Amino acid sequence: MNALLTSVRRSRLIVFLIALAGLAGGCQSKTAAPPVSADAWAVVNGREITRDDVERSFRRNLQAPPPSSEEETAAAKLEMLDQLVVQDLLLAKARELKIELPDTELDAAYVEARKDIPDESFKQELARRNLTAADMREGLRRDMLVQKLLEREVVSKVTVTDQEVAAFFEANRAQFNRTEDAYRIAQIVITPVRDARIANRTGNDATTPQEAAVKVRTVMDRLKAGAPFADVAADLSEDPESAPRGGDLGFVPVSALQQAPPALRDAVLNGTPGSARLLSGGGAHTVVLVLAKDPAGQKDLSMPEVKDAITQGLRTRREQLLRAAYLGAIRNDAVVVNLIARRLVESQGKMPSVAPAAPGTR
């Protein structure tokens, strides 16, 4: 990453820190500050998230060589801490609901995630990130538990009725009269340059070829572990138009696909519904998923592919809305004390000592 050298970027960092400190202050007003260890960076409903927790997750999700400035490193770790706060809340909810992950299921996912990585390359990557295989397994375990929770609390509760499907068809009948074959596709885009606008849920943006290469491995690992394509796209895709829709580009006519770059054209035209393919070139990467093929002609609800496409589209939109509401409700009900953000604000954005202020001084 480039260093944050301009005053504009420094201002953005200060605004980000102030916002997090405001969260800490707001949460502290709900209850007295709990006693914490010197290594705590945040306290979530009385549970500590330590500096080591953040550092380990930061290295596990490293998108590039270490940032070149202290300010940039601090901002990246604050973002990681915020993600860990949400993850901690979701894992606590999973424990409350007695959601478990059998060792056999974790073992299978771990083997699947590693199957295309030679042992020596895997060892080198662990060494580069200063991690152990146990660290990677634990990260995968936490991710999978969160996914199980969301599947139970969000995905399973989304319903679409036949009446709703019929109403959508009547309101959009024209789009089901195709003059040529079309393919419904979705994409995850990763570029090796800083993008002017990022609309994914995490604000993640690869800015160098090295960052893009690491990021695409993260994307493929998540997909291999069973994460829904739409979720990964919404979290990480750098295309500002399709990322908020889970990467969905809708139906693209064959004539338009013929004008696309040959690799993309062939990946779609030769693909089968449900298949995804990684395309790389010039430091950029695109994961293309073929969702459905729709032949030319007038369509109606008697055709399974029409009903299925409408149902899936409505489900996806409702699932994204319910997911956002669920996460917001869990966060709103929590007592979160962000110690390191307060410490950074108190030092006016300068990196303080690694430990937050002692409890008695806050």
C-alpha positions as CSV (number, residue, x, y, z in Angstrom):
1,M,0.0,0.0,0.0
2,N,1.0,3.6,-0.5
3,A,1.8,5.6,2.6
4,L,-0.8,8.0,3.8
5,L,1.1,11.2,3.0
6,T,-1.5,13.7,2.0
7,S,-3.4,15.8,4.5
8,V,-6.7,14.6,3.0
9,R,-5.9,11.0,3.8
10,R,-4.7,11.9,7.3
11,S,-8.0,13.7,7.8
12,R,-9.9,10.6,6.8
13,L,-7.9,8.6,9.3
14,I,-8.7,11.0,12.1
15,V,-12.4,11.0,11.2
16,F,-12.3,7.2,11.3
17,L,-10.6,7.1,14.6
18,I,-13.0,9.7,16.1
19,A,-16.0,7.7,14.9
20,L,-14.6,4.5,16.6
21,A,-13.8,6.5,19.7
22,G,-17.4,7.8,19.7
23,L,-18.6,4.2,19.6
24,A,-16.4,3.4,22.6
25,G,-17.7,6.4,24.5
26,G,-21.3,5.7,23.6
27,C,-21.0,2.1,24.7
28,Q,-19.2,3.0,28.0
29,S,-22.2,5.2,28.9
30,K,-24.3,2.1,29.1
31,T,-22.2,0.5,31.9
32,A,-19.1,1.1,34.0
33,A,-15.9,0.3,32.2
34,P,-14.9,-3.3,33.0
35,P,-11.5,-4.2,34.4
36,V,-9.3,-5.3,31.5
37,S,-5.9,-6.7,30.9
38,A,-3.1,-4.5,29.6
39,D,-3.2,-6.4,26.3
40,A,-7.0,-5.7,25.6
41,W,-7.8,-3.6,22.6
42,A,-11.6,-3.9,23.0
43,V,-14.1,-5.4,25.3
44,V,-17.3,-6.9,23.9
45,N,-20.0,-7.7,26.5
46,G,-17.3,-8.3,29.0
47,R,-15.2,-10.4,26.7
48,E,-11.7,-9.2,25.7
49,I,-10.3,-8.9,22.2
50,T,-6.6,-8.6,22.6
51,R,-3.8,-7.1,20.6
52,D,-2.7,-10.7,19.8
53,D,-6.1,-11.5,18.5
54,V,-6.0,-8.5,16.1
55,E,-2.5,-9.2,15.0
56,R,-3.2,-12.8,14.2
57,S,-6.3,-12.0,12.2
58,F,-4.5,-9.2,10.5
59,R,-1.7,-11.5,9.3
60,R,-4.2,-14.2,8.4
61,N,-6.1,-11.8,6.2
62,L,-3.1,-9.9,5.0
63,Q,-3.8,-8.4,1.6
64,A,-0.3,-7.2,0.8
65,P,3.2,-6.8,2.3
66,P,3.0,-4.8,5.5
67,P,1.7,-1.2,5.0
68,S,4.4,1.4,4.6
69,S,3.3,3.8,7.3
70,E,2.2,3.6,10.9
71,E,-1.0,5.5,10.2
72,E,-2.0,3.1,7.5
73,T,-1.2,0.1,9.6
74,A,-3.2,1.5,12.5
75,A,-6.2,2.2,10.2
76,A,-6.0,-1.4,8.8
77,K,-5.9,-2.9,12.3
78,L,-8.8,-0.8,13.5
79,E,-10.8,-2.1,10.6
80,M,-9.8,-5.7,11.5
81,L,-10.7,-5.0,15.2
82,D,-14.2,-3.9,14.1
83,Q,-14.6,-7.1,12.1
84,L,-13.5,-9.1,15.1
85,V,-16.1,-7.3,17.3
86,V,-18.9,-8.4,15.0
87,Q,-17.5,-11.9,14.7
88,D,-17.3,-12.2,18.5
89,L,-20.9,-11.2,18.8
90,L,-22.0,-13.7,16.2
91,L,-19.9,-16.5,17.8
92,A,-21.5,-15.7,21.2
93,K,-24.9,-16.0,19.6
94,A,-23.9,-19.3,18.1
95,R,-22.9,-20.6,21.5
96,E,-26.2,-19.4,23.0
97,L,-28.1,-21.3,20.3
98,K,-25.9,-24.4,20.8
99,I,-24.7,-24.3,17.2
100,E,-21.7,-26.6,16.8
101,L,-19.2,-27.5,14.1
102,P,-18.1,-31.2,14.1
103,D,-14.4,-31.8,13.8
104,T,-15.0,-34.0,10.8
105,E,-16.7,-31.0,9.0
106,L,-13.9,-28.7,9.8
107,D,-11.3,-31.3,8.7
108,A,-13.0,-31.7,5.4
109,A,-13.2,-27.9,4.8
110,Y,-9.6,-27.5,5.7
111,V,-8.4,-30.2,3.3
112,E,-10.6,-28.7,0.6
113,A,-9.2,-25.2,1.1
114,R,-5.6,-26.6,0.9
115,K,-6.0,-29.0,-1.9
116,D,-4.6,-26.8,-4.7
117,I,-1.7,-25.5,-2.6
118,P,1.5,-27.5,-2.5
119,D,2.7,-28.3,1.0
120,E,5.9,-26.3,0.6
121,S,4.1,-23.3,-0.7
122,F,1.7,-23.5,2.2
123,K,4.5,-23.7,4.7
124,Q,6.2,-20.7,3.1
125,E,3.0,-18.7,3.2
126,L,2.5,-19.6,6.9
127,A,6.1,-18.5,7.6
128,R,5.6,-15.2,5.7
129,R,2.6,-14.4,7.8
130,N,4.1,-15.7,11.1
131,L,1.2,-18.1,11.5
132,T,0.8,-21.8,12.3
133,A,-1.5,-24.3,10.7
134,A,-3.5,-24.3,13.9
135,D,-4.0,-20.5,13.5
136,M,-5.5,-21.1,10.0
137,R,-7.7,-23.9,11.2
138,E,-9.0,-21.8,14.1
139,G,-9.8,-18.9,11.7
140,L,-11.6,-21.3,9.4
141,R,-13.5,-22.8,12.4
142,R,-14.7,-19.3,13.4
143,D,-15.7,-18.4,9.8
144,M,-17.7,-21.6,9.4
145,L,-19.5,-21.2,12.8
146,V,-20.6,-17.7,11.8
147,Q,-21.8,-19.1,8.4
148,K,-23.8,-21.8,10.2
149,L,-25.4,-19.2,12.4
150,L,-26.3,-16.9,9.5
151,E,-27.7,-19.9,7.6
152,R,-30.0,-20.7,10.5
153,E,-30.9,-17.2,11.6
154,V,-31.1,-15.5,8.2
155,V,-31.0,-17.8,5.1
156,S,-33.5,-20.3,6.5
157,K,-36.0,-17.6,7.4
158,V,-36.2,-16.0,3.9
159,T,-39.3,-17.2,2.0
160,V,-40.7,-16.3,-1.4
161,T,-44.3,-17.3,-2.2
162,D,-45.7,-18.3,-5.6
163,Q,-47.9,-15.1,-5.4
164,E,-44.8,-12.9,-5.1
165,V,-43.1,-14.7,-8.0
166,A,-46.2,-14.2,-10.2
167,A,-46.5,-10.5,-9.2
168,F,-42.8,-10.0,-10.1
169,F,-43.3,-11.7,-13.5
170,E,-46.4,-9.6,-14.4
171,A,-44.6,-6.4,-13.4
172,N,-41.5,-7.3,-15.5
173,R,-43.0,-9.4,-18.3
174,A,-41.1,-7.5,-21.0
175,Q,-37.7,-8.7,-19.7
176,F,-38.8,-12.3,-20.2
177,N,-39.3,-11.9,-23.9
178,R,-35.8,-12.5,-25.3
179,T,-34.8,-12.0,-28.9
180,E,-31.6,-14.1,-28.4
181,D,-30.0,-16.5,-25.9
182,A,-28.7,-14.9,-22.7
183,Y,-26.7,-16.0,-19.7
184,R,-27.2,-14.8,-16.2
185,I,-23.7,-14.3,-14.7
186,A,-22.1,-13.0,-11.5
187,Q,-18.6,-11.8,-10.9
188,I,-16.0,-10.9,-8.3
189,V,-13.5,-8.3,-9.6
190,I,-10.1,-7.7,-8.1
191,T,-7.9,-5.0,-9.6
192,P,-4.2,-4.2,-8.9
193,V,-4.8,-0.4,-8.7
194,R,-6.5,1.9,-6.2
195,D,-10.1,2.2,-7.3
196,A,-11.9,5.5,-7.3
197,R,-15.1,4.0,-5.8
198,I,-15.4,0.9,-3.6
199,A,-18.9,-0.3,-2.8
200,N,-18.3,-3.6,-1.2
201,R,-19.3,-4.2,2.5
202,T,-15.8,-4.3,3.9
203,G,-14.3,-1.4,2.0
204,N,-11.5,-3.7,0.9
205,D,-9.5,-2.6,-2.1
206,A,-6.3,-4.2,-3.5
207,T,-4.0,-1.5,-4.8
208,T,-1.0,-3.5,-6.1
209,P,-0.5,-6.7,-8.1
210,Q,0.8,-8.3,-4.9
211,E,-2.3,-7.3,-2.9
212,A,-4.5,-8.5,-5.7
213,A,-2.7,-11.9,-5.8
214,V,-3.2,-12.4,-2.1
215,K,-6.7,-11.2,-2.2
216,V,-7.8,-13.6,-5.0
217,R,-6.4,-16.5,-2.9
218,T,-8.6,-15.3,0.0
219,V,-11.6,-15.2,-2.3
220,M,-11.0,-18.7,-3.7
221,D,-10.4,-20.1,-0.2
222,R,-13.7,-18.7,1.0
223,L,-15.6,-20.1,-2.0
224,K,-14.0,-23.5,-1.6
225,A,-15.0,-23.5,2.1
226,G,-18.6,-23.1,1.0
227,A,-19.2,-19.4,1.4
228,P,-22.0,-18.2,-0.9
229,F,-20.7,-16.5,-4.0
230,A,-23.0,-13.5,-3.4
231,D,-21.6,-13.0,0.1
232,V,-18.0,-13.1,-1.0
233,A,-18.8,-10.7,-3.9
234,A,-20.6,-8.3,-1.6
235,D,-17.7,-8.4,0.8
236,L,-14.7,-8.2,-1.5
237,S,-15.5,-7.5,-5.2
238,E,-14.1,-4.2,-6.4
239,D,-16.7,-3.6,-9.1
240,P,-18.9,-0.8,-7.6
241,E,-21.9,-1.6,-9.7
242,S,-22.3,-5.3,-9.1
243,A,-20.7,-5.7,-5.6
244,P,-23.8,-4.4,-3.7
245,R,-25.9,-7.0,-5.7
246,G,-23.6,-9.9,-4.7
247,G,-21.8,-9.7,-8.1
248,D,-25.0,-10.3,-10.1
249,L,-24.9,-8.9,-13.6
250,G,-28.3,-10.2,-14.6
251,F,-28.9,-11.8,-18.0
252,V,-26.3,-10.8,-20.6
253,P,-27.3,-11.5,-24.3
254,V,-24.9,-13.6,-26.4
255,S,-24.3,-10.7,-28.8
256,A,-22.9,-8.7,-25.9
257,L,-20.8,-11.6,-24.7
258,Q,-19.3,-11.9,-28.2
259,Q,-17.9,-8.4,-27.6
260,A,-16.3,-9.3,-24.3
261,P,-12.6,-10.4,-24.0
262,P,-12.1,-13.9,-25.3
263,A,-11.3,-15.5,-22.0
264,L,-14.5,-14.1,-20.4
265,R,-16.6,-14.9,-23.4
266,D,-15.4,-18.5,-23.5
267,A,-15.8,-18.9,-19.7
268,V,-19.4,-18.0,-19.9
269,L,-20.4,-19.7,-23.2
270,N,-18.6,-22.9,-22.4
271,G,-19.6,-22.9,-18.7
272,T,-22.5,-24.6,-17.1
273,P,-25.0,-23.2,-14.6
274,G,-23.4,-23.2,-11.1
275,S,-19.8,-23.3,-12.4
276,A,-17.3,-20.6,-11.5
277,R,-14.0,-19.9,-13.2
278,L,-11.1,-17.7,-12.3
279,L,-9.7,-15.4,-15.0
280,S,-6.4,-13.6,-14.4
281,G,-4.4,-11.2,-16.5
282,G,-2.3,-8.0,-16.1
283,G,-2.4,-8.3,-12.4
284,A,-6.2,-8.3,-12.3
285,H,-8.5,-11.2,-11.5
286,T,-12.2,-11.9,-12.2
287,V,-14.1,-14.9,-10.8
288,V,-17.1,-15.5,-13.1
289,L,-20.0,-17.6,-12.0
290,V,-22.6,-18.8,-14.6
291,L,-26.0,-18.7,-12.8
292,A,-28.3,-19.7,-15.6
293,K,-28.8,-19.9,-19.4
294,D,-32.0,-18.5,-20.9
295,P,-32.8,-19.3,-24.5
296,A,-34.5,-16.9,-26.9
297,G,-38.2,-16.6,-26.9
298,Q,-41.2,-15.5,-24.8
299,K,-41.0,-17.0,-21.3
300,D,-43.8,-17.7,-18.9
301,L,-44.1,-19.0,-15.4
302,S,-44.8,-22.5,-16.6
303,M,-41.0,-22.8,-17.4
304,P,-39.1,-23.9,-14.3
305,E,-36.1,-21.8,-15.2
306,V,-38.2,-18.6,-15.2
307,K,-39.8,-19.4,-11.8
308,D,-36.4,-20.5,-10.4
309,A,-34.7,-17.3,-11.6
310,I,-37.3,-15.0,-10.1
311,T,-37.4,-16.9,-6.9
312,Q,-33.6,-16.9,-6.5
313,G,-33.5,-13.2,-7.3
314,L,-36.1,-12.3,-4.7
315,R,-34.5,-14.6,-2.1
316,T,-31.1,-13.0,-2.7
317,R,-32.4,-9.4,-2.2
318,R,-34.3,-10.4,1.0
319,E,-31.5,-12.3,2.4
320,Q,-29.1,-9.4,2.0
321,L,-31.6,-7.1,3.7
322,L,-32.3,-9.5,6.6
323,R,-28.6,-10.2,7.0
324,A,-27.9,-6.4,7.3
325,A,-30.7,-6.0,9.8
326,Y,-29.6,-9.0,11.8
327,L,-26.0,-7.8,12.1
328,G,-27.2,-4.3,13.0
329,A,-29.6,-5.6,15.7
330,I,-26.8,-7.7,17.3
331,R,-24.4,-4.8,17.2
332,N,-27.0,-2.3,18.7
333,D,-27.7,-4.6,21.6
334,A,-24.0,-5.0,22.5
335,V,-21.8,-3.2,25.0
336,V,-18.6,-2.5,23.1
337,V,-15.6,-0.6,24.6
338,N,-13.0,0.1,21.9
339,L,-9.9,0.9,24.0
340,I,-7.3,1.2,21.3
341,A,-9.5,3.6,19.2
342,R,-9.8,5.9,22.3
343,R,-6.1,5.7,22.9
344,L,-5.3,6.7,19.3
345,V,-7.7,9.6,19.4
346,E,-6.1,10.8,22.6
347,S,-2.7,10.8,20.9
348,Q,-4.2,12.7,17.9
349,G,-3.7,9.8,15.5
350,K,-0.1,9.1,16.5
351,M,0.8,5.5,17.3
352,P,0.9,5.3,21.1
353,S,2.4,2.4,23.0
354,V,0.8,-0.9,22.0
355,A,-1.3,-1.2,25.2
356,P,-4.4,0.9,25.8
357,A,-4.6,3.2,28.8
358,A,-5.0,1.6,32.2
359,P,-8.7,1.1,33.2
360,G,-8.4,3.6,36.0
361,T,-7.3,6.4,33.6
362,R,-10.2,6.1,31.1
